[in-house]
């Protein structure tokens, strides 16, 4: 299946090079749609499938791909975004559109290999390679004058942090003579070795995630990136750090994970409060959603390092759920920008009168963003809160406070954007077209499909809703009350 996806995407890239301009977009959209369909077929494969396809020349290391309950959902999620990216850029990307599609194929091929490889060196190569096409997408097709600065900031932060990861790979090779992940799972490193290796790997993953205080590059990159670039960043590229932590750090360095747990949880909780409060003062729509993404990724860290089963399940589920929701929000901001040429909140108001369908979609995505019951984010964050409640009550209080501020800012944003007086420049009807409705439905339907508990993800027991309903029911009721209180506070503002 991995070879099939690589071959299909490679064929799509070749077609995007040689086909006439009028056929390139349709050809690329067809290839991305077929790739997503084949990725869904992987869902029916056995729990763990390993395929060896050759030997890495000069190293004597087998190139091994594996499909399991961790890699499959991320593979499906990542390939789902590329038809969306192409549809959302259908009219907005006119400058060097063929080259733009090439870089989308580069990112897609990188992600397929990154999520399925069972070799640390191959993982590092694709982990770094995906930085280059993303850097060019931001720098060349960004929407504002600071796009080159934002692209270099993104590149310097993520690439520099990954160099420490490379140092850890060198140490591992000198230790075991290879990079096989399956071999590493069977080894036990000394405490000092675990602390060193965990430190360098965690730093690389936390910058990519990003975790406070390494988050500075993300709002700038989101604001300057084109809509498709923001969808890729928030939807899947931020998840590479969390995927690396689950795949490598936690299972291979368990003692170091417990050693650093207080520091990591502290940083994550500070990040939740800081970014949640920052949402209330943002004036740029993209920057507001970017800070919301940082807050959600901090919840992922809290879930992973709670060292409780519910926390791990919730963290993985939140990465998938947040990918869909954040991509939808960025797509909707891009739709507004294409029509009106601004993302500043003060210029908007009364959109529910001129764009009622837009207001409905935006309302549902915002509900999911602050984890309203019935959406995928609710199940994920509820699971994380249940795990935190078993570990530390102060952490639970701070986590719920972050949910409160996120809910307040989300509802306030909706009231400000869609209600109130309508300005003259938005008085003309500019409703969603069929292309935009299709791409938004592609993202919104899975949000409720997952949120209502219709999916069983391998060994991770979903529906989580049924699994968790009998545990800490009082916490469930608290979440309803916090949502209601946040609504009242936002209306007061």
C-alpha positions as CSV (number, residue, x, y, z in Angstrom):
1,X,0.0,0.0,0.0
2,X,2.9,2.4,0.8
3,X,4.5,1.7,-2.6
4,X,1.1,2.1,-4.3
5,X,0.6,5.6,-2.7
6,X,4.2,6.6,-3.5
7,X,3.7,5.5,-7.1
8,X,0.4,7.2,-7.5
9,X,1.7,10.5,-6.1
10,X,4.9,10.2,-8.2
11,X,2.7,9.7,-11.3
12,X,0.7,12.7,-10.3
13,X,3.8,14.8,-10.0
14,X,5.1,13.7,-13.4
15,X,1.7,14.6,-14.9
16,X,1.8,18.0,-13.3
17,X,5.1,18.6,-15.0
18,X,4.2,17.7,-18.6
19,X,0.5,18.2,-18.9
20,X,-0.9,21.5,-20.4
21,X,-1.8,24.2,-18.0
22,X,-5.5,23.8,-18.5
23,X,-5.3,20.1,-17.3
24,X,-2.9,20.4,-14.4
25,X,-5.3,21.3,-11.7
26,X,-7.9,18.7,-12.7
27,X,-5.2,16.0,-13.0
28,X,-3.7,16.9,-9.6
29,X,-7.1,17.0,-7.9
30,X,-8.0,13.5,-9.3
31,X,-4.6,12.1,-8.1
32,X,-5.1,13.5,-4.6
33,X,-8.6,12.2,-4.4
34,X,-7.6,8.7,-5.5
35,X,-4.7,8.8,-3.0
36,X,-7.2,9.7,-0.2
37,X,-9.4,6.8,-1.3
38,X,-6.5,4.3,-1.2
39,X,-5.4,5.6,2.2
40,X,-8.9,4.8,3.5
41,X,-8.5,1.2,2.3
42,X,-5.5,0.9,4.6
43,X,-8.0,1.1,7.5
44,X,-9.0,-2.4,6.8
45,X,-5.6,-4.0,6.9
46,X,-4.4,-6.1,9.8
47,X,-3.3,-4.4,13.0
48,X,0.4,-4.3,12.2
49,X,1.8,-4.8,8.7
50,X,5.6,-4.6,7.9
51,X,6.9,-4.4,4.3
52,X,10.6,-4.5,3.5
53,X,11.4,-2.9,0.1
54,X,15.1,-2.8,-0.2
55,X,18.5,-1.7,1.2
56,X,19.8,1.7,1.8
57,X,23.0,1.9,-0.2
58,X,26.2,2.2,1.7
59,X,24.6,1.8,5.1
60,X,23.3,-1.8,5.1
61,X,20.1,-0.7,6.7
62,X,16.8,-2.2,5.5
63,X,14.2,0.3,4.4
64,X,11.1,-1.0,6.3
65,X,7.6,0.5,6.2
66,X,5.0,-0.4,8.8
67,X,1.3,0.3,9.1
68,X,-0.3,0.2,12.6
69,X,-3.0,1.9,14.6
70,X,-0.9,5.0,15.0
71,X,0.4,5.6,11.5
72,X,-2.9,4.7,9.6
73,X,-5.1,7.6,11.0
74,X,-2.3,10.1,10.4
75,X,-1.8,8.8,6.9
76,X,-5.5,9.1,6.1
77,X,-5.7,12.6,7.7
78,X,-2.7,13.9,5.8
79,X,-3.9,12.7,2.4
80,X,-7.3,14.1,3.1
81,X,-6.0,17.7,3.2
82,X,-4.4,17.8,-0.2
83,X,-7.7,17.9,-2.2
84,X,-8.9,20.5,0.2
85,X,-5.7,22.6,-0.3
86,X,-6.1,22.4,-4.0
87,X,-9.7,23.4,-3.9
88,X,-9.2,26.3,-1.6
89,X,-6.4,27.6,-3.9
90,X,-8.3,27.0,-7.1
91,X,-8.8,30.7,-7.8
92,X,-6.5,32.4,-5.3
93,X,-3.2,30.9,-6.6
94,X,-2.6,32.2,-10.1
95,X,1.1,33.1,-9.9
96,X,3.2,30.0,-10.8
97,X,0.3,27.7,-10.0
98,X,2.0,24.7,-11.6
99,X,5.0,25.0,-9.3
100,X,2.7,25.4,-6.3
101,X,1.1,22.0,-7.2
102,X,4.6,20.5,-7.5
103,X,5.4,21.5,-3.9
104,X,2.0,20.0,-2.7
105,X,3.1,16.7,-4.2
106,X,6.5,17.0,-2.5
107,X,4.8,17.5,0.9
108,X,2.3,14.6,0.2
109,X,5.1,12.1,-0.7
110,X,7.1,13.2,2.4
111,X,4.2,12.7,4.7
112,X,3.4,9.2,3.3
113,X,6.9,8.0,3.9
114,X,7.3,9.8,7.2
115,X,4.2,8.3,8.8
116,X,5.0,4.7,7.6
117,X,8.7,4.3,8.0
118,X,10.1,2.1,10.8
119,X,13.7,3.4,10.4
120,X,14.8,6.5,12.4
121,X,17.2,7.7,9.7
122,X,14.5,7.6,7.0
123,X,12.1,9.3,9.4
124,X,14.7,12.1,10.0
125,X,15.2,12.6,6.3
126,X,11.5,13.0,5.5
127,X,11.0,15.0,8.8
128,X,13.6,17.5,7.5
129,X,12.6,17.3,3.8
130,X,9.0,18.4,4.4
131,X,10.4,21.7,5.7
132,X,11.7,22.8,2.3
133,X,8.5,22.7,0.2
134,X,6.6,24.3,3.2
135,X,9.3,27.0,3.3
136,X,8.8,27.8,-0.4
137,X,5.0,27.7,-0.1
138,X,5.1,30.4,2.6
139,X,7.8,32.5,1.0
140,X,6.7,32.5,-2.6
141,X,2.9,32.3,-2.3
142,X,2.4,34.1,1.0
143,X,-0.2,36.9,1.0
144,X,1.7,39.8,2.6
145,X,5.0,41.6,2.4
146,X,6.6,39.8,5.5
147,X,6.1,36.4,3.9
148,X,9.9,35.9,3.2
149,X,10.7,36.8,6.8
150,X,8.0,34.4,8.1
151,X,9.3,31.6,5.8
152,X,12.9,32.0,7.1
153,X,11.7,32.2,10.7
154,X,9.8,29.0,10.2
155,X,12.8,27.3,8.5
156,X,15.4,28.5,11.1
157,X,13.4,27.4,14.1
158,X,12.4,24.0,12.8
159,X,15.6,23.0,11.0
160,X,17.9,24.2,13.8
161,X,16.0,22.2,16.4
162,X,16.1,19.1,14.2
163,X,19.9,19.2,14.1
164,X,19.9,18.1,17.8
165,X,17.7,15.2,16.7
166,X,20.5,14.3,14.2
167,X,23.0,14.3,17.1
168,X,20.8,11.8,18.9
169,X,20.7,9.6,15.8
170,X,24.5,9.5,15.6
171,X,24.6,8.4,19.3
172,X,22.1,5.7,18.6
173,X,24.0,4.4,15.6
174,X,27.2,4.2,17.6
175,X,25.3,2.4,20.3
176,X,23.4,-0.3,18.3
177,X,24.9,0.0,14.8
178,X,21.6,0.8,13.1
179,X,18.4,2.8,13.1
180,X,15.7,0.1,13.2
181,X,12.8,1.2,15.3
182,X,11.8,-2.4,16.0
183,X,15.3,-3.1,17.4
184,X,15.1,0.1,19.6
185,X,11.8,-1.1,21.1
186,X,13.6,-4.2,22.4
187,X,16.5,-2.3,24.0
188,X,16.8,-0.6,27.4
189,X,19.1,2.4,27.6
190,X,20.8,3.5,30.8
191,X,19.3,6.4,32.7
192,X,21.9,8.9,31.6
193,X,21.6,7.8,28.0
194,X,17.9,8.1,28.1
195,X,18.0,11.6,29.6
196,X,20.4,12.8,26.8
197,X,18.5,11.1,23.9
198,X,15.1,12.2,25.2
199,X,16.4,15.8,25.6
200,X,17.6,16.2,22.0
201,X,14.6,14.3,20.5
202,X,12.0,16.2,22.6
203,X,13.5,19.6,21.8
204,X,13.2,18.8,18.1
205,X,9.6,17.6,18.4
206,X,8.5,20.4,20.8
207,X,9.6,23.1,18.4
208,X,7.7,21.4,15.5
209,X,4.6,21.0,17.7
210,X,5.1,23.8,19.0
211,X,5.3,23.9,22.8
212,X,5.6,27.1,24.8
213,X,8.0,28.9,24.7
214,X,9.1,27.6,21.3
215,X,5.9,28.7,19.6
216,X,7.0,32.1,18.4
217,X,7.5,31.1,14.7
218,X,4.0,29.7,14.3
219,X,1.7,32.8,14.4
220,X,4.0,34.7,12.0
221,X,4.1,31.7,9.6
222,X,0.3,31.3,9.7
223,X,-0.4,35.0,9.1
224,X,1.9,35.2,6.1
225,X,1.2,31.8,4.5
226,X,-1.4,31.3,1.8
227,X,-4.6,29.5,2.9
228,X,-3.3,26.1,1.7
229,X,-0.1,26.6,3.6
230,X,-2.0,27.4,6.8
231,X,-4.1,24.3,6.3
232,X,-1.0,22.1,5.9
233,X,0.7,23.7,8.9
234,X,-2.2,23.5,11.3
235,X,-3.8,20.4,9.9
236,X,-0.8,18.0,9.8
237,X,2.7,19.5,10.1
238,X,2.1,20.5,13.7
239,X,1.2,16.9,14.4
240,X,4.6,15.6,13.4
241,X,6.0,16.6,16.8
242,X,3.3,14.8,18.6
243,X,3.6,11.8,16.3
244,X,7.3,11.6,17.0
245,X,6.8,11.8,20.8
246,X,4.3,8.8,20.6
247,X,6.4,6.8,18.2
248,X,9.8,7.3,19.7
249,X,10.3,9.3,22.9
250,X,7.6,7.7,25.2
251,X,8.1,4.0,24.3
252,X,11.9,4.1,24.0
253,X,12.8,6.4,26.8
254,X,10.2,5.8,29.5
255,X,12.4,6.6,32.5
256,X,13.5,9.9,31.0
257,X,9.9,10.7,30.2
258,X,9.1,10.4,33.9
259,X,12.2,12.4,34.9
260,X,11.2,15.4,32.7
261,X,7.4,15.1,33.3
262,X,7.1,18.0,35.9
263,X,9.0,20.4,33.6
264,X,7.0,19.4,30.5
265,X,3.6,19.6,32.2
266,X,4.5,23.0,33.6
267,X,5.5,24.3,30.2
268,X,2.3,22.9,28.7
269,X,0.0,24.3,31.3
270,X,1.7,27.8,31.1
271,X,1.2,27.6,27.4
272,X,-2.5,26.7,27.7
273,X,-3.2,29.8,30.0
274,X,-0.9,32.1,28.0
275,X,-2.3,31.3,24.6
276,X,-5.9,31.1,25.8
277,X,-5.6,34.6,27.2
278,X,-3.9,35.8,24.0
279,X,-6.9,34.8,22.0
280,X,-8.9,37.6,23.6
281,X,-6.7,40.4,22.3
282,X,-6.0,39.3,18.7
283,X,-7.2,41.4,15.9
284,X,-6.0,39.3,13.0
285,X,-8.3,36.3,12.2
286,X,-5.4,34.0,11.2
287,X,-3.3,34.9,14.2
288,X,-6.3,34.2,16.5
289,X,-6.7,30.7,15.1
290,X,-2.9,30.2,15.2
291,X,-2.9,30.8,19.0
292,X,-5.8,28.5,19.4
293,X,-3.8,25.8,17.6
294,X,-0.9,26.3,20.1
295,X,-3.3,25.9,23.0
296,X,-4.7,22.7,21.6
297,X,-1.2,21.3,21.0
298,X,-0.4,22.1,24.7
299,X,-3.4,19.9,25.6
300,X,-1.8,17.1,23.5
301,X,1.3,17.4,25.6
302,X,-0.7,17.3,28.8
303,X,-2.5,14.1,27.7
304,X,0.7,12.4,26.5
305,X,2.6,13.1,29.7
306,X,-0.2,12.3,32.1
307,X,1.1,8.7,31.6
308,X,-2.5,7.5,31.8
309,X,-4.3,5.4,29.1
310,X,-7.1,7.9,28.7
311,X,-4.6,10.7,28.3
312,X,-2.7,8.9,25.5
313,X,-5.9,8.0,23.7
314,X,-7.2,11.6,24.1
315,X,-3.9,13.2,22.9
316,X,-3.8,11.1,19.7
317,X,-7.5,11.7,19.1
318,X,-7.1,15.5,19.7
319,X,-4.3,15.6,17.1
320,X,-6.6,14.1,14.5
321,X,-9.7,16.2,15.6
322,X,-7.8,19.5,15.8
323,X,-6.3,18.9,12.3
324,X,-9.8,18.8,10.8
325,X,-11.2,21.7,12.8
326,X,-8.2,24.1,12.4
327,X,-8.1,23.3,8.7
328,X,-11.7,24.2,8.4
329,X,-11.3,27.5,10.3
330,X,-8.3,28.5,8.2
331,X,-10.2,27.6,5.0
332,X,-13.0,29.9,6.1
333,X,-10.7,32.8,6.9
334,X,-9.1,32.3,3.4
335,X,-12.6,32.5,1.8
336,X,-13.1,35.8,3.5
337,X,-9.7,37.1,2.5
338,X,-10.3,36.1,-1.1
339,X,-13.5,38.2,-1.2
340,X,-12.6,41.2,0.9
341,X,-8.8,41.4,1.0
342,X,-8.4,41.7,4.8
343,X,-8.2,39.5,7.8
344,X,-8.5,42.3,10.4
345,X,-11.5,41.6,12.6
346,X,-12.5,45.3,13.0
347,X,-13.5,45.5,9.3
348,X,-16.1,42.7,9.6
349,X,-19.6,42.5,11.0
350,X,-23.0,41.3,10.1
351,X,-21.8,38.5,7.8
352,X,-24.8,36.4,8.8
353,X,-27.0,38.8,6.7
354,X,-24.9,38.7,3.5
355,X,-23.4,35.2,3.9
356,X,-25.8,33.0,6.0
357,X,-24.4,29.7,4.8
358,X,-20.9,30.9,5.7
359,X,-22.1,31.8,9.2
360,X,-23.6,28.3,9.7
361,X,-20.3,26.5,8.7
362,X,-18.3,29.0,10.8
363,X,-20.6,28.4,13.8
364,X,-20.1,24.6,13.7
365,X,-16.4,24.8,13.3
366,X,-16.2,27.2,16.3
367,X,-18.3,24.8,18.3
368,X,-15.8,22.0,17.6
369,X,-12.9,24.4,18.3
370,X,-13.9,24.9,21.9
371,X,-14.9,21.2,22.4
372,X,-18.7,21.4,22.4
373,X,-20.3,18.0,23.2
374,X,-21.0,16.1,20.0
375,X,-17.8,17.2,18.2
376,X,-14.6,15.3,17.9
377,X,-12.6,17.8,20.1
378,X,-15.0,17.2,23.0
379,X,-14.2,13.5,23.2
380,X,-10.5,14.1,22.9
381,X,-10.3,16.9,25.5
382,X,-12.7,15.1,27.9
383,X,-10.4,12.0,27.8
384,X,-7.4,14.3,28.5
385,X,-9.2,15.9,31.4
386,X,-10.1,12.5,32.9
387,X,-6.5,11.5,32.7
388,X,-5.3,14.8,34.3
389,X,-7.9,14.4,37.1
390,X,-6.1,11.2,38.1
391,X,-2.7,12.9,38.2
392,X,-2.9,16.4,39.5
393,X,-5.9,18.5,40.5
394,X,-4.1,21.9,39.9
395,X,-3.3,20.8,36.4
396,X,-7.0,19.9,36.0
397,X,-8.1,23.3,37.2
398,X,-5.7,25.1,34.8
399,X,-6.7,22.9,31.9
400,X,-10.4,23.7,32.4
401,X,-9.6,27.4,32.8
402,X,-7.9,27.2,29.3
403,X,-11.1,25.6,27.9
404,X,-13.1,28.5,29.4
405,X,-11.0,31.2,27.8
406,X,-11.0,29.3,24.5
407,X,-14.8,29.0,24.5
408,X,-15.3,32.7,25.5
409,X,-13.0,33.9,22.7
410,X,-14.6,31.6,20.1
411,X,-18.2,32.7,20.9
412,X,-17.1,36.4,21.1
413,X,-15.4,36.0,17.7
414,X,-18.6,34.5,16.1
415,X,-20.7,37.3,17.6
416,X,-18.3,40.0,16.3
417,X,-17.9,38.5,12.9
418,X,-21.4,37.4,12.0
419,X,-23.7,39.7,14.0
420,X,-23.9,43.4,14.7
421,X,-24.1,46.2,12.2
422,X,-23.1,45.3,8.6
423,X,-20.5,47.6,7.0
424,X,-21.0,48.9,3.5
425,X,-18.2,46.9,1.9
426,X,-19.9,43.6,2.9
427,X,-23.4,44.6,2.0
428,X,-23.2,42.7,-1.3
429,X,-24.1,39.0,-1.3
430,X,-20.9,36.9,-1.7
431,X,-22.2,33.5,-0.5
432,X,-20.2,30.3,-0.6
433,X,-20.0,28.7,-4.0
434,X,-20.3,24.9,-4.6
435,X,-16.5,24.4,-4.6
436,X,-16.2,26.0,-1.2
437,X,-19.2,24.1,0.2
438,X,-17.7,20.8,-0.9
439,X,-14.3,21.4,0.7
440,X,-15.9,22.6,4.0
441,X,-18.1,19.5,4.1
442,X,-15.1,17.2,3.6
443,X,-13.7,18.7,6.8
444,X,-16.9,19.2,8.8
445,X,-18.5,15.8,8.3
446,X,-15.6,13.8,9.9
447,X,-15.7,16.2,12.9
448,X,-19.2,15.1,13.8
449,X,-18.7,11.5,12.6
450,X,-15.8,11.2,15.1
451,X,-17.5,13.3,17.7
452,X,-20.6,11.1,17.8
453,X,-18.4,8.0,18.3
454,X,-18.9,6.1,15.1
455,X,-15.2,5.1,14.7
456,X,-13.2,2.3,16.2
457,X,-9.5,3.1,15.8
458,X,-7.6,-0.2,16.1
459,X,-6.8,-0.9,19.8
460,X,-7.9,2.6,20.8
461,X,-11.5,2.0,21.9
462,X,-13.8,4.3,20.1
463,X,-16.5,5.4,20.6
464,X,-14.8,7.0,23.5
465,X,-18.1,8.6,24.5
466,X,-19.5,5.3,25.6
467,X,-16.2,4.1,27.1
468,X,-16.0,7.2,29.3
469,X,-19.6,8.1,30.0
470,X,-19.6,6.2,33.4
471,X,-16.4,7.8,34.6
472,X,-16.2,11.2,36.2
473,X,-19.7,12.2,35.1
474,X,-19.5,15.3,37.2
475,X,-16.6,16.5,35.0
476,X,-18.8,16.1,32.0
477,X,-21.4,18.4,33.6
478,X,-18.8,20.9,34.5
479,X,-17.9,21.2,30.8
480,X,-21.5,22.0,30.0
481,X,-21.6,24.7,32.6
482,X,-18.3,26.2,31.5
483,X,-19.6,26.4,27.9
484,X,-22.7,28.1,29.1
485,X,-20.8,30.6,31.3
486,X,-18.4,31.3,28.4
487,X,-21.3,32.1,26.1
488,X,-22.8,34.5,28.7
489,X,-19.5,36.3,29.2
490,X,-18.9,36.6,25.4
491,X,-22.4,38.1,24.9
492,X,-21.7,40.6,27.7
493,X,-18.6,41.8,25.8
